[in-house]
Amino acid sequence: MRYKSKFIFLDLFEYIFALFIILDCNSVWHASVESDYHFDMICASLSIVLFLLTKKYFKIKASFSKETIVLFILCFIYLCLTFNKTTKLTFVPMFLLGLPFLLNYFSISILNRRRFFLFYKLQNIVVLLSISSVILWLLGPLTDILRTDTSIRINWGYIQTYKGYFSLLYNIQLEDGTFLNSYLYRNTSIFTEGPMFNLWLIIALLVEFFMRKKMSIIKIILLILALMTTFSTTGFIALFLFMVLKLYSLGISSGNKIFSLVKYPLLFVGIAVGYVVIMYIIELKSDTGSYSLRMDGYAIAFALWLMNPLLGLGYGNLHAIFMESTSLNIGFSNSIFAILATGGLWMTCIILYPFLFNLFASIYRNRIWLLSFVVISLYLIVTTIFYARFLLVVLVAFQYANLLTFNSKNKHLSDHA
């Protein structure tokens, strides 16, 4: 689809929205103790604006689909049942405002050939962060040619002041000895730790590998280079997943009859090999403090979930975790256990249902981009903590929109004036 100047206003707001999604997802400014920027409320407001703009551009008569209304009601009932426990400043912007409006924004976009446009904007910003952070990391922490010129005070497990370079790279986290014998600052870019930057690098690689018609080798090299400098176990495993998914994609697109017969056995072989690789990397990590912290988080989360399996502790309620933990820096190390412990089966089902549906549907229909998106998204949810960040709502809403538009055009959403 050729770029049309009439969409310039919509493109602008998509870029603004993409920027604030990134800033909301554990950037140093989100964790700053000096100011509360309310990125979640800004994201919720922008999601409403995007829905209204797409509705206007494509002349959609009605407002919400019945599926969106049902989803809103389920989230509202959950809030009522856990009103005194749920962190309302987290839950309301994400699930009562963001989810319904983004679901309809994505649905309209999909039906009008703009399925990936928001993700293109996210990737472009991440590529810029990759370029700036790698250059500054090479000239700063690695060679000490540059000196720090700024600082920020953040609360990430504990309150501390960190120095940085031009507000584009901060010396926050040291490599813990998993991959290097000597300690070196990891490339965390503008984020609170390496895995948070790594999260966005993986999403950017996902977009480049499976959402663009033509891959850019330069972008892939830049993103992989930035990912390597984060020294994140999650990132290295993700690269292996990308390799398996890309090989699977090439086999499907070739139309080879032999491959069609052996694709499922090959998939299981890939899973088995992946398991061996992952176990090896975990063994390397097992002697580090972050590994012990992660295991502690799993045990505590599971125990807390058993206290109220259906509703959990109340979405976003981390008070009990800190009460039960033996470490001050717990707060979970992944999203899935945080969702389960604080949101119970109720919110876990709402969040995971579209991913699981699209997982099986994509395999059955050979939609490789959707299969890859689901696999990588679930991988990030299982390994990285962003359950109370707007990015999760974006991923969930996108999956629901793909589910609703999977078979044919949704009559409600394609009802043009």
SULRANOR-V391220 format. One record per pair of residues at least 4 apart in sequence whose ideal C-beta (glycine too) atoms are under 8 Angstrom apart, sorted by the first residue. I is the first residue (numbers start at 1). GAP is how many residues later the second one is. D is the distance in Angstrom with one decimal. If there is no record, write none. Layout:
BEGIN
i;gap;d
I;GAP;D
I;GAP;D
END
This chain:
BEGIN
i;gap;d
1;112;4.9
1;113;7.9
3;4;7.4
6;51;7.4
7;4;5.5
7;50;6.9
8;4;6.3
9;4;6.8
9;44;6.9
10;4;6.3
10;40;7.6
10;43;5.0
10;44;6.8
10;47;6.0
11;4;6.5
11;106;7.5
11;110;7.7
12;4;6.6
13;4;6.1
13;33;6.7
13;36;5.8
13;37;5.8
13;40;6.2
14;4;6.2
14;36;6.7
14;103;6.2
14;104;5.2
14;107;5.0
15;4;6.4
15;106;4.9
15;109;8.0
15;110;7.7
16;4;6.6
16;30;6.4
17;4;6.4
17;26;6.9
17;29;4.3
17;30;7.0
17;32;8.0
17;33;6.0
17;101;7.0
17;104;7.8
18;4;6.6
18;100;6.3
18;103;4.0
18;104;4.6
18;107;5.8
19;4;6.4
19;106;6.1
20;4;6.0
20;19;5.7
20;22;5.1
20;23;5.2
20;26;6.4
20;370;7.8
21;4;6.5
21;22;6.0
21;101;6.8
21;369;5.4
21;370;5.7
21;373;6.2
22;5;6.8
22;100;7.0
22;103;6.0
22;104;7.3
22;107;7.9
22;178;6.5
23;4;4.8
23;6;6.0
23;7;6.3
23;14;7.4
23;16;5.4
24;6;5.8
24;15;3.6
24;16;5.9
24;18;7.8
24;19;5.7
24;365;5.6
24;366;4.9
24;367;7.3
25;5;7.4
25;166;7.8
25;171;6.8
25;174;7.0
25;175;7.3
25;361;5.6
25;364;4.6
25;365;7.2
25;366;4.8
26;4;5.9
26;5;6.6
26;130;7.9
26;165;5.7
26;166;4.9
26;167;7.7
26;170;4.3
26;359;7.8
26;360;6.8
26;363;6.6
27;4;7.3
27;163;5.1
27;164;5.6
27;165;7.3
27;169;7.8
28;4;6.4
28;124;5.2
28;126;5.4
28;134;7.4
28;136;7.8
28;142;5.8
28;144;7.6
28;162;5.8
28;163;6.8
28;164;6.1
29;6;7.7
29;8;5.9
29;10;7.9
29;123;7.7
29;161;7.6
30;7;7.0
30;9;5.8
30;162;7.9
31;123;4.1
31;124;5.6
31;125;5.1
31;161;5.1
32;4;8.0
32;5;7.5
32;120;6.1
32;121;6.8
32;122;5.6
32;123;7.9
33;120;5.2
33;121;6.4
33;122;5.0
33;126;5.8
34;118;7.7
34;119;6.0
37;5;7.6
38;4;6.2
39;4;6.1
39;351;7.3
40;4;6.4
40;49;7.4
40;50;6.8
40;53;4.4
40;54;6.8
40;349;7.8
40;350;5.8
41;4;6.3
41;52;5.4
42;4;6.3
43;4;6.3
43;50;6.9
43;55;6.5
43;347;4.1
44;4;7.0
44;48;7.9
44;49;3.8
44;50;7.4
44;53;4.1
44;54;5.0
44;57;8.0
44;346;7.6
45;4;6.6
46;4;6.3
47;4;6.5
47;50;6.8
47;51;4.9
47;54;4.6
47;55;4.9
47;58;6.7
48;4;6.4
48;49;6.8
48;53;5.0
49;4;6.2
50;4;6.3
50;51;7.4
50;52;7.6
50;55;4.8
51;4;6.1
51;50;4.3
51;51;7.3
51;53;5.4
51;54;4.4
51;57;7.8
52;4;6.3
53;4;6.1
54;4;6.0
54;6;7.6
54;51;5.4
54;54;4.6
54;55;6.1
54;58;7.7
54;60;7.9
55;5;4.6
55;8;7.6
55;49;7.8
55;53;6.6
58;50;5.7
58;53;8.0
58;54;5.1
58;358;6.9
59;357;4.9
59;358;4.2
60;48;6.0
60;353;6.7
60;355;6.6
60;356;6.7
60;357;7.4
61;354;5.1
61;355;7.3
61;356;5.2
62;350;5.8
62;353;5.9
63;41;7.7
64;4;4.5
64;5;5.5
64;8;7.9
64;36;6.5
64;40;6.1
65;4;7.3
65;38;8.0
65;39;6.8
65;42;7.1
65;339;6.8
65;345;6.5
65;347;4.6
65;348;6.2
66;4;6.4
66;346;7.3
67;4;6.4
67;36;7.9
67;333;7.5
67;337;5.7
68;4;6.3
68;32;4.9
68;35;5.3
68;36;5.9
69;4;6.4
69;31;7.9
70;4;6.5
71;4;6.6
71;28;6.7
71;29;6.6
71;32;7.1
71;279;7.1
71;329;7.1
72;4;6.1
72;24;6.8
72;27;7.6
72;28;4.9
73;4;6.2
74;4;6.6
74;272;7.8
74;276;6.1
75;4;6.6
75;16;7.8
75;20;4.3
75;21;5.9
75;24;6.9
75;275;6.8
76;4;6.5
76;20;6.4
77;4;6.3
78;4;6.2
78;8;7.6
78;233;7.1
78;237;7.4
78;265;7.7
78;268;5.3
78;269;6.3
78;272;7.9
79;4;6.2
79;7;5.9
79;9;7.3
79;12;6.0
79;13;7.5
79;16;7.9
79;17;7.0
81;230;5.9
82;4;4.4
82;229;5.4
82;230;7.6
82;232;4.3
82;233;7.0
83;5;7.8
84;230;7.6
85;228;6.0
85;229;2.6
85;232;5.2
86;4;7.9
86;5;5.1
86;228;4.0
86;229;4.8
86;230;6.3
86;231;6.5
87;4;6.2
87;227;7.0
87;228;6.7
87;229;3.2
87;230;5.8
87;301;7.6
88;4;5.3
89;4;7.4
90;4;6.2
90;225;6.8
90;226;3.8
90;298;5.0
91;4;5.6
91;5;7.1
91;224;5.0
91;225;6.1
92;4;4.9
92;5;6.4
93;4;5.3
93;5;5.9
93;297;7.5
94;4;5.1
94;5;6.7
94;294;7.6
94;296;6.4
94;298;7.3
94;299;4.8
95;4;5.0
95;220;7.8
95;298;7.0
96;4;7.5
97;4;6.4
98;4;5.6
98;292;6.2
98;295;4.3
98;296;7.9
98;299;7.3
99;4;6.1
99;294;5.3
99;297;6.5
99;298;5.5
99;301;8.0
100;4;6.8
101;4;6.2
102;4;6.1
102;291;6.3
102;292;6.3
102;295;3.7
102;296;7.7
103;4;6.3
103;294;4.5
103;297;5.0
103;298;5.6
103;301;7.8
104;4;6.3
104;297;7.9
104;309;7.1
105;4;6.2
105;292;7.7
106;4;6.1
106;9;7.8
106;12;7.9
106;291;5.7
106;292;5.2
106;294;7.8
106;295;3.5
106;296;7.8
107;4;6.6
107;294;4.3
107;297;5.8
107;298;5.9
107;303;6.4
107;306;4.8
108;4;6.2
108;305;5.7
109;5;4.0
109;6;6.1
109;8;6.5
109;9;7.6
109;292;7.8
110;4;7.5
110;5;4.7
110;291;5.8
110;292;6.9
110;295;4.9
111;294;6.1
111;298;5.7
111;299;7.1
111;302;5.8
111;303;5.3
116;4;5.8
116;91;7.0
116;95;4.5
116;96;7.8
117;4;6.9
118;4;6.6
118;276;7.5
119;4;6.3
119;84;7.7
119;88;5.0
119;92;6.0
120;4;6.4
120;87;6.7
120;91;7.6
120;92;7.7
121;4;6.7
122;4;6.4
122;78;7.7
122;81;6.7
122;82;7.3
122;85;7.3
123;4;6.2
123;80;7.4
123;81;4.5
123;84;4.3
123;85;6.7
123;96;7.9
124;4;6.9
125;4;6.5
126;4;6.2
126;74;4.8
126;75;6.6
126;77;7.1
126;78;4.1
126;97;7.5
127;4;6.6
127;77;6.4
127;92;5.8
127;95;6.3
127;96;6.9
128;4;6.4
129;4;5.7
129;39;7.4
129;60;5.1
129;61;6.7
129;68;7.7
129;71;7.4
129;97;7.9
130;4;6.1
130;59;7.7
130;71;6.8
130;74;7.5
130;92;5.1
130;93;5.7
130;95;7.5
130;96;3.8
131;4;6.5
131;91;6.2
132;4;6.2
132;34;7.9
132;36;4.5
132;37;7.2
132;57;7.7
133;4;5.9
133;35;6.3
133;36;5.0
133;54;5.3
133;55;7.9
133;56;4.0
133;57;7.8
133;64;7.3
133;93;6.2
133;96;7.7
134;4;6.4
134;53;6.7
134;88;7.3
134;91;5.8
134;92;5.2
134;95;6.2
135;4;6.3
136;4;5.2
136;10;6.8
136;29;4.6
136;30;6.9
136;32;6.0
136;33;4.1
137;4;5.6
137;5;6.0
137;32;6.1
137;48;7.7
137;50;4.4
137;92;5.5
138;4;5.2
138;5;6.4
139;4;6.1
139;6;4.6
139;7;4.4
140;4;7.1
140;5;7.3
140;6;4.5
140;7;7.9
140;8;7.3
140;25;5.1
140;29;6.5
140;31;7.6
141;30;6.1
141;43;6.4
141;44;3.9
141;46;7.9
142;42;7.1
146;19;5.9
148;15;3.8
148;16;5.9
148;17;6.0
148;23;6.8
149;15;7.7
149;16;6.4
149;17;6.5
150;13;7.1
150;14;5.0
150;15;7.3
150;16;6.9
150;17;5.4
151;10;5.5
151;11;6.5
151;12;4.9
151;13;6.6
152;9;7.1
152;10;6.0
152;12;6.7
152;18;6.7
153;6;6.7
153;7;7.2
153;8;4.6
153;9;7.9
154;5;7.3
154;6;7.0
154;8;6.6
154;38;6.4
155;4;4.9
156;4;7.8
156;16;7.7
156;36;4.4
156;37;6.9
157;171;6.5
157;172;3.4
157;173;8.0
157;174;6.7
158;170;6.2
158;171;6.6
162;8;4.9
162;9;6.0
162;10;5.0
163;7;7.0
163;8;5.5
164;4;7.5
164;5;5.8
164;6;3.7
164;7;6.6
165;4;4.7
165;5;7.8
167;23;7.3
168;21;7.0
168;22;6.4
169;18;7.0
169;19;7.3
169;20;6.0
169;21;7.5
170;18;6.1
170;19;8.0
170;20;7.1
171;14;4.7
172;13;7.6
172;14;7.9
172;16;4.9
172;20;6.5
172;21;6.3
173;12;7.0
173;13;4.9
173;15;5.6
173;20;4.8
173;21;5.5
174;9;4.8
174;10;6.8
174;11;5.9
174;12;6.9
175;4;6.4
175;5;5.2
175;8;6.2
175;9;5.0
175;10;7.6
175;11;5.4
175;56;4.5
176;7;7.9
176;112;4.6
176;113;6.6
176;114;6.0
177;4;7.0
177;6;7.2
177;110;7.8
177;111;6.3
178;53;7.1
178;55;6.7
178;106;5.4
178;107;5.3
178;110;5.7
179;52;5.4
179;105;7.6
180;4;6.0
180;51;7.2
184;47;8.0
186;7;7.8
186;8;4.2
186;43;7.0
186;44;5.5
186;45;4.9
186;46;7.7
187;7;7.0
187;10;6.8
187;39;6.4
187;42;3.7
187;43;5.3
188;4;7.1
188;5;5.8
188;6;5.3
188;8;7.2
188;9;5.3
188;42;7.1
189;8;4.5
189;37;7.8
190;7;7.8
191;5;3.7
191;6;4.5
191;9;7.8
192;4;5.5
193;4;7.8
194;4;5.8
194;36;4.0
194;37;6.1
194;38;4.8
195;4;6.4
195;35;7.4
195;37;5.1
195;39;5.7
195;188;7.8
195;189;5.6
195;190;8.0
196;4;7.6
196;188;7.5
196;190;7.8
197;4;6.3
197;29;7.6
197;33;5.5
198;4;6.3
198;29;6.2
198;32;4.6
198;34;4.0
198;36;5.6
198;37;4.4
198;40;7.9
198;186;7.7
199;4;6.7
199;35;7.9
199;181;6.0
199;185;5.0
199;187;6.5
199;192;7.9
200;4;6.2
201;4;6.4
201;22;5.5
201;25;5.6
201;26;4.5
201;29;7.1
201;34;6.6
202;4;6.4
202;25;7.4
202;32;7.6
202;33;6.6
202;36;4.7
202;174;6.4
202;178;6.4
203;4;6.7
203;173;7.7
203;177;7.6
204;4;6.5
204;15;7.9
204;19;5.3
205;4;5.9
205;15;7.0
205;18;5.2
205;19;7.3
205;22;7.5
205;33;7.5
205;37;6.2
206;4;6.1
206;5;7.1
206;36;7.8
206;166;6.6
206;167;6.5
206;170;5.0
207;4;4.6
207;5;6.6
208;4;5.9
208;7;5.7
208;8;6.4
208;11;5.4
208;12;5.7
208;15;7.0
209;6;6.7
209;11;7.7
209;33;5.9
209;36;7.5
209;37;6.1
209;163;7.1
210;35;7.5
210;39;7.2
210;158;6.8
210;159;4.3
210;162;4.4
210;163;6.8
211;158;6.1
211;162;7.8
212;4;7.6
215;4;7.8
215;5;6.5
216;4;6.6
217;4;6.3
218;4;6.3
219;4;6.1
220;4;6.1
221;4;6.1
222;4;6.4
223;4;6.2
224;4;6.4
224;15;7.0
225;4;6.8
226;4;7.1
227;5;7.3
227;8;4.4
227;11;7.8
227;12;7.2
228;7;7.6
230;5;5.8
232;4;7.1
233;4;6.4
233;48;5.4
233;49;7.6
233;51;7.8
233;52;5.5
234;4;6.2
234;146;7.9
234;149;4.8
234;150;6.3
235;4;6.7
236;4;7.2
236;45;6.3
237;4;6.6
237;37;8.0
237;40;7.2
237;41;5.6
237;44;6.2
237;142;7.8
237;146;7.9
238;4;6.4
238;138;7.0
238;141;6.7
239;4;6.6
240;4;6.6
240;34;6.2
240;37;5.6
240;38;8.0
241;4;6.1
241;33;7.1
241;134;6.7
241;135;6.7
241;138;6.4
242;4;6.0
242;134;7.9
243;4;6.4
244;4;6.3
244;26;4.5
244;30;6.5
245;4;6.2
245;123;7.5
245;126;7.3
245;127;4.7
245;130;6.5
245;131;7.8
246;4;6.4
247;4;6.5
247;23;7.9
248;4;6.5
248;15;7.2
248;18;7.4
248;19;6.8
248;22;7.3
248;120;7.0
248;123;8.0
249;4;6.2
249;119;4.3
249;123;7.2
250;4;6.3
251;5;6.7
251;8;4.3
251;12;6.4
251;15;7.4
252;7;7.3
252;11;7.0
252;114;5.4
252;116;5.7
253;115;7.5
254;5;6.4
256;4;6.8
257;4;6.7
258;4;6.4
259;4;5.7
259;7;7.8
262;4;5.5
263;4;6.3
264;4;6.8
265;4;6.3
266;4;6.2
267;4;6.6
268;4;6.4
269;4;6.3
270;4;6.0
271;4;6.4
272;4;6.9
273;4;6.5
274;4;6.0
275;4;6.2
276;4;6.5
277;4;6.6
278;4;6.2
279;4;6.4
280;4;6.9
281;4;6.4
282;4;6.3
282;9;7.7
285;5;7.2
285;6;4.7
286;5;5.2
287;4;7.2
288;4;7.5
289;4;6.2
290;4;6.3
290;43;7.7
291;4;6.6
292;4;6.3
293;4;6.5
293;34;6.1
293;36;6.6
293;37;6.9
293;40;6.5
294;4;6.7
294;39;4.3
294;40;7.6
295;4;6.6
296;4;6.3
296;29;6.7
296;30;6.5
296;31;6.2
296;34;6.5
297;4;6.0
297;28;7.8
297;33;5.6
297;34;7.8
297;35;4.9
297;36;4.8
297;37;7.5
297;40;6.7
298;4;6.4
298;35;8.0
298;39;6.0
299;4;6.4
300;4;6.2
300;21;6.1
300;24;5.2
300;25;5.6
300;30;6.8
300;41;7.9
301;4;6.3
301;20;7.4
301;31;6.2
301;36;3.6
301;37;6.7
301;39;6.6
301;40;4.3
302;4;6.8
302;35;7.0
302;38;7.9
302;39;7.6
303;4;7.5
303;21;7.1
304;8;7.9
304;9;6.1
304;16;5.7
304;17;6.6
304;20;6.6
304;37;4.4
305;4;6.2
305;7;6.4
305;32;7.8
305;35;4.9
305;36;4.6
305;39;7.0
307;6;7.2
307;13;8.0
308;4;5.7
308;5;6.6
308;36;6.0
309;35;6.1
309;36;5.9
310;34;5.0
310;35;5.5
310;36;5.9
311;32;7.8
311;33;4.3
311;35;5.7
312;28;6.9
312;29;5.8
312;30;4.9
312;31;4.7
312;32;3.2
312;33;7.9
312;34;7.4
312;35;6.9
313;4;4.6
313;7;5.3
313;28;6.1
313;29;4.9
314;28;6.2
315;24;8.0
315;27;5.2
315;28;4.5
315;32;5.7
316;26;6.0
316;72;5.2
317;25;5.4
318;4;6.3
318;13;6.1
318;14;7.8
318;24;7.2
319;4;6.3
320;4;6.1
321;4;5.9
321;9;5.9
321;10;6.6
321;11;6.9
321;20;7.2
322;6;7.7
322;8;6.7
322;9;7.5
325;5;3.9
331;54;7.1
332;5;5.9
332;6;4.3
332;9;7.8
332;53;5.3
332;55;7.7
333;52;5.9
334;4;7.0
334;47;7.3
334;48;5.8
334;49;5.5
334;50;6.2
334;51;5.9
335;4;5.9
335;45;7.6
335;46;4.6
335;47;7.5
335;49;6.4
335;50;5.8
335;51;5.6
335;52;3.9
335;57;6.7
336;4;6.3
336;12;7.9
336;45;5.3
336;46;5.1
336;51;7.9
337;4;6.0
338;4;6.0
338;47;6.5
338;49;4.3
338;50;7.6
339;4;4.9
339;8;6.1
339;9;5.4
339;12;6.0
339;42;7.8
339;48;5.0
340;4;7.1
340;5;7.7
340;8;5.3
342;5;7.9
342;45;7.7
343;4;2.8
343;5;5.9
343;8;7.5
344;4;6.7
345;4;5.9
346;4;6.9
347;4;6.0
348;4;5.8
349;4;5.6
350;46;7.9
351;4;7.9
351;41;7.3
351;45;5.5
352;4;5.8
353;4;6.2
354;4;6.0
354;42;6.5
354;45;3.6
354;46;4.6
354;48;7.4
354;49;4.9
355;4;6.2
355;19;5.3
355;22;6.3
355;23;5.7
355;41;8.0
355;44;5.4
356;4;7.0
357;4;6.0
357;46;5.5
358;4;5.6
358;12;5.7
358;15;8.0
358;16;5.2
358;41;5.6
358;44;5.8
358;45;6.0
358;48;7.6
359;4;6.9
359;12;7.0
359;15;4.7
359;16;7.4
359;19;7.6
360;4;6.2
361;4;6.0
361;6;7.4
361;9;7.6
361;42;7.8
361;45;6.1
362;4;7.8
362;5;4.3
362;6;7.5
362;8;4.0
362;9;3.9
362;12;6.4
363;8;6.1
367;4;6.3
368;4;6.1
369;4;6.3
370;4;6.3
370;32;6.4
371;4;6.2
372;4;6.1
373;4;6.0
373;25;7.9
374;4;6.2
374;25;7.2
375;4;6.3
376;4;6.4
377;4;6.4
377;18;5.2
377;22;7.5
378;4;6.2
379;4;6.1
380;4;5.1
380;6;7.6
381;6;7.8
381;11;7.6
386;5;5.4
386;6;5.8
387;5;5.9
388;4;7.8
390;4;6.4
391;4;6.5
392;4;6.2
393;4;5.9
394;4;6.3
395;4;6.5
396;4;6.5
397;4;6.2
398;4;6.5
399;4;6.3
400;4;6.3
401;4;6.3
402;4;6.2
404;6;5.5
404;9;7.6
405;4;6.8
405;5;5.6
405;8;7.4
409;4;7.5
409;5;4.6
410;4;6.2
411;4;6.5
END
